[in-house]
Amino acid sequence: SSGINAEYGDDPDEVKKPVPTKEQMIKLSLERFTVPEILFNPSDIGIDTMGLTEAIVYAIKQCPVNMQPHLYNNIVIIGGSSKFQNFKERIIKDVRSCAPDECNINVYRPEDPIVEAWKGGQLLSGWPGYQNIRVTKAEYEESGPSVCAKKLNDSIPISNT
């Protein structure tokens, strides 16, 4: 879409009356590649933090060793960024290069990845233990992020064996 609707006469190349819309168009060239690349290498723009692949591998390595192969085999990507061209393939390639050779790497992207976080929250809110892990705004403002870790650690015990 060009951002402008037009009514055409008999000759489709002849624009009779342009009608502006609220749509805007931004033409991208190299940005199509450099913007997604920042997710994998934030240091490229001076941000000192892990890239996406590093974060995935780091999170998996924080889990019990016996669970790690299952987690490498069940990586789920959601959100609008997961719709970037070749995003899933890049995750697979990069995680494969960091994971143990004996682990299978599977990455899943739901059909509508933009709403999946909301769906996950909806499922979580229906879980019987939800009331034990939810953090109110007042609790967060009083205790900060540590209240989240405390409630999760107290309610969802995970063995490191």
Phi, psi and chi 1 to 4 in degrees:
 res  aa     phi    psi   chi1   chi2   chi3   chi4
   1 SER       -  140.9  149.5      -      -      -
   2 SER   -90.1   -4.1   68.5      -      -      -
   3 GLY    86.4   -7.1      -      -      -      -
   4 ILE  -129.1  124.5  -63.5  177.9      -      -
   5 ASN   -84.0  144.7  -69.4  -28.0      -      -
   6 ALA  -136.9  144.2      -      -      -      -
   7 GLU   -96.4  132.5  -68.3 -179.3   17.2      -
   8 TYR  -107.5  146.5  -65.3   95.4      -      -
   9 GLY   -88.5 -151.4      -      -      -      -
  10 ASP   -63.6  -33.8  -65.6  -28.2      -      -
  11 ASP   -92.9  111.2 -179.3   -1.3      -      -
  12 PRO   -63.1  -17.3    7.9  -11.4      -      -
  13 ASP   -84.2  -10.9  -66.0  -34.4      -      -
  14 GLU   -97.0  117.9  177.7 -172.1  -27.3      -
  15 VAL   -88.4  121.3  176.3      -      -      -
  16 LYS   -82.3  -50.9  -78.5  175.0  116.9  178.0
  17 LYS  -149.2  104.3  178.9  174.2  104.4 -179.9
  18 PRO   -69.5  137.0    9.3   -8.9      -      -
  19 VAL  -119.5  108.2  179.6      -      -      -
  20 PRO   -64.0  145.5   -3.9    9.3      -      -
  21 THR  -121.4  179.7   68.1      -      -      -
  22 LYS   -85.8   -2.1  -67.7 -176.4 -178.9 -174.7
  23 GLU   -69.7  149.3  -65.8  177.6   19.8      -
  24 GLN  -128.3  148.7  -65.6 -178.7    4.3      -
  25 MET  -123.0  133.7  177.2 -177.2 -101.9      -
  26 ILE  -119.7  124.1  -60.1  172.7      -      -
  27 LYS   -87.4  128.3  -67.9 -174.5  179.9 -167.8
  28 LEU  -116.5  144.2  -59.8  174.4      -      -
  29 SER  -125.3  -95.6   58.3      -      -      -
  30 LEU   -63.3  -26.2  -73.9  177.7      -      -
  31 GLU   -58.5  -29.1  -64.7   86.1   -5.9      -
  32 ARG   -59.1  -25.9  -69.8  179.5   41.7 -137.3
  33 PHE  -104.4  -36.6  -53.4  102.3      -      -
  34 THR   -74.3  -34.8   56.2      -      -      -
  35 VAL   -64.8  -51.9  171.0      -      -      -
  36 PRO   -62.1  -32.0  -23.4   32.3      -      -
  37 GLU   -61.5  -31.4 -173.3   62.1   27.4      -
  38 ILE   -61.6  -31.0  -67.4  166.6      -      -
  39 LEU   -64.3  -31.7  -64.2  171.3      -      -
  40 PHE   -89.5  -30.1  -66.0   94.6      -      -
  41 ASN  -137.2   72.4  -64.2  -60.4      -      -
  42 PRO   -62.8  -20.7   12.4  -19.3      -      -
  43 SER   -64.8  -19.0   61.2      -      -      -
  44 ASP   -59.3  -25.6  -72.6   -5.8      -      -
  45 ILE  -116.9   20.9   59.8  165.7      -      -
  46 GLY    84.9   13.9      -      -      -      -
  47 ILE   -94.4  120.8  -61.9  174.4      -      -
  48 ASP   -91.3   80.6 -174.0   25.9      -      -
  49 THR  -153.5  167.7 -168.9      -      -      -
  50 MET   -66.9  147.3  -76.3 -174.3 -109.5      -
  51 GLY   -80.9  174.9      -      -      -      -
  52 LEU   -59.3  -46.6 -171.2   54.1      -      -
  53 THR   -61.9  -46.6  -56.7      -      -      -
  54 GLU   -58.7  -40.9  -69.9  173.4  -80.5      -
  55 ALA   -66.1  -40.5      -      -      -      -
  56 ILE   -62.5  -50.2  -69.1  168.3      -      -
  57 VAL   -64.5  -42.0  172.5      -      -      -
  58 TYR   -59.9  -46.6  176.5   80.4      -      -
  59 ALA   -61.2  -42.4      -      -      -      -
  60 ILE   -64.6  -41.2  -69.6  172.8      -      -
  61 LYS   -69.2  -16.5  -73.2 -177.2  176.1 -179.6
  62 GLN   -78.8  -11.3  -60.8  -51.1  -60.8      -
  63 CYS   -91.1  163.0  -64.6      -      -      -
  64 PRO   -53.7  140.9  -24.9   33.4      -      -
  65 VAL   -55.3  -39.8  174.1      -      -      -
  66 ASN   -69.3  -17.2   63.6  -30.3      -      -
  67 MET   -89.8  -21.2  -71.6  178.8   62.0      -
  68 GLN   -57.6  -44.4  -68.6  178.3   17.9      -
  69 PRO   -59.5  -36.5  -23.7   32.9      -      -
  70 HIS   -67.2  -36.6  -55.4  -68.7      -      -
  71 LEU   -71.1  -41.0  -63.8  171.3      -      -
  72 TYR   -61.7  -30.2  -79.3  114.8      -      -
  73 ASN   -82.9   -6.2 -162.3   35.3      -      -
  74 ASN  -139.6   56.1  -69.2  -74.0      -      -
  75 ILE   -86.3  128.5  -62.2  168.9      -      -
  76 VAL  -116.0  129.1  178.5      -      -      -
  77 ILE  -111.4  133.2   55.2  173.8      -      -
  78 ILE  -135.5  173.0   60.8  171.7      -      -
  79 GLY    94.2  165.2      -      -      -      -
  80 GLY   -60.7  -34.5      -      -      -      -
  81 SER   -63.3  -27.9  -62.6      -      -      -
  82 SER   -67.1  -10.4   69.6      -      -      -
  83 LYS   -90.4   -2.7  -64.2  179.1   93.4  171.9
  84 PHE   -57.6  145.0  -74.7  134.8      -      -
  85 GLN   -57.8  130.5 -174.5  176.0    5.8      -
  86 ASN    64.7   15.9  -61.8  -40.7      -      -
  87 PHE   -62.8  -49.4 -170.5   82.3      -      -
  88 LYS   -59.9  -44.8  176.6 -179.4  169.4 -179.8
  89 GLU   -62.8  -37.6  -67.5   76.3   10.2      -
  90 ARG   -66.3  -42.0  171.7   72.5 -178.1  -89.4
  91 ILE   -60.1  -47.2  -63.4  -78.2      -      -
  92 ILE   -58.4  -50.0  -67.6  168.6      -      -
  93 LYS   -61.2  -46.9  178.6  179.4   82.5   66.4
  94 ASP   -70.5  -41.2  -72.6    2.5      -      -
  95 VAL   -66.8  -39.4  170.6      -      -      -
  96 ARG   -55.8  -38.9  171.1   73.9  -79.8  153.4
  97 SER   -71.2  -17.1   70.9      -      -      -
  98 CYS  -106.9  -17.9  -60.1      -      -      -
  99 ALA   -86.6  158.0      -      -      -      -
 100 PRO   -59.1  143.0  -22.0   31.5      -      -
 101 ASP   -56.6  -32.9  -69.0  -21.7      -      -
 102 GLU   -78.0   -6.2   65.7  -86.5    8.2      -
 103 CYS   -90.8  135.0  -69.3      -      -      -
 104 ASN   -79.0  142.6  -69.0  -35.0      -      -
 105 ILE  -113.6  118.4  -51.2  -60.7      -      -
 106 ASN  -129.5  131.8  -76.2  -52.7      -      -
 107 VAL  -120.9  128.9  175.9      -      -      -
 108 TYR  -113.7  137.8  -57.3   95.0      -      -
 109 ARG  -125.4  117.1 -170.8 -175.0   81.7 -161.1
 110 PRO   -59.9  161.7  -16.6   26.5      -      -
 111 GLU   -57.1  -40.0 -171.0  174.8  -42.5      -
 112 ASP  -123.3   79.6 -171.3   -2.6      -      -
 113 PRO   -67.0  -14.8   25.8  -33.3      -      -
 114 ILE   -71.5  -32.3  -65.7  173.9      -      -
 115 VAL   -99.0   -0.3  -61.5      -      -      -
 116 GLU   -64.3  -36.5  -74.8  -57.9  -51.2      -
 117 ALA   -61.0  -42.2      -      -      -      -
 118 TRP   -63.1  -44.2 -177.1   87.7      -      -
 119 LYS   -61.5  -39.9  -73.2 -179.8 -179.3  178.9
 120 GLY   -63.0  -42.9      -      -      -      -
 121 GLY   -62.6  -37.7      -      -      -      -
 122 GLN   -63.9  -44.2 -178.5 -175.0   30.7      -
 123 LEU   -64.1  -43.4  -74.1  171.0      -      -
 124 LEU   -61.2  -40.3  178.9   62.4      -      -
 125 SER   -65.5  -21.2   70.5      -      -      -
 126 GLY   -89.9   -5.6      -      -      -      -
 127 TRP   -72.1  135.9  175.9   55.7      -      -
 128 PRO   -56.9  -30.6  -22.0   29.8      -      -
 129 GLY   -85.6    3.0      -      -      -      -
 130 TYR   -58.1  -41.1  173.4   70.3      -      -
 131 GLN   -61.1  -25.7  -66.7  -55.6  -42.8      -
 132 ASN   -78.7  -22.6  -61.5  -32.4      -      -
 133 ILE  -107.6  -13.5   64.6  166.6      -      -
 134 ARG   -69.3  146.4   82.6  178.3  164.3   92.0
 135 VAL  -119.7  124.4  175.2      -      -      -
 136 THR   -80.0  162.8   65.6      -      -      -
 137 LYS   -59.4  -41.8 -179.4  178.6  179.5 -171.8
 138 ALA   -62.9  -42.1      -      -      -      -
 139 GLU   -62.8  -42.9  -70.1  172.3  -42.3      -
 140 TYR   -65.3  -43.6 -171.3   85.3      -      -
 141 GLU   -64.4  -32.5  -72.6  174.3  -13.5      -
 142 GLU   -77.0  -42.6 -179.6  179.7  -36.8      -
 143 SER  -110.6  -16.7  -56.4      -      -      -
 144 GLY    78.2 -166.4      -      -      -      -
 145 PRO   -60.5  -23.1  -15.7   22.6      -      -
 146 SER   -61.8  -26.8   63.8      -      -      -
 147 VAL   -65.9  -32.0   70.3      -      -      -
 148 CYS   -65.0  -50.1  -60.6      -      -      -
 149 ALA   -60.9  -42.9      -      -      -      -
 150 LYS   -61.4  -49.0  179.9  177.3  178.3    1.7
 151 LYS   -63.4  -42.4  -76.0 -162.9  171.2 -163.9
 152 LEU   -66.1  -44.5  -76.9  171.2      -      -
 153 ASN   -64.8  -35.6  -71.2  -24.6      -      -
 154 ASP   -74.5  -27.5  -69.5   -9.4      -      -
 155 SER  -101.7  -23.8  -60.8      -      -      -
 156 ILE  -128.2   81.0  -53.5  173.9      -      -
 157 PRO   -69.1  133.6   23.4  -28.3      -      -
 158 ILE  -124.5  127.7  -65.1  178.5      -      -
 159 SER   -82.4  140.3  166.7      -      -      -
 160 ASN   -92.4   19.9  -87.2  -22.7      -      -
 161 THR  -100.3      -   57.8      -      -      -
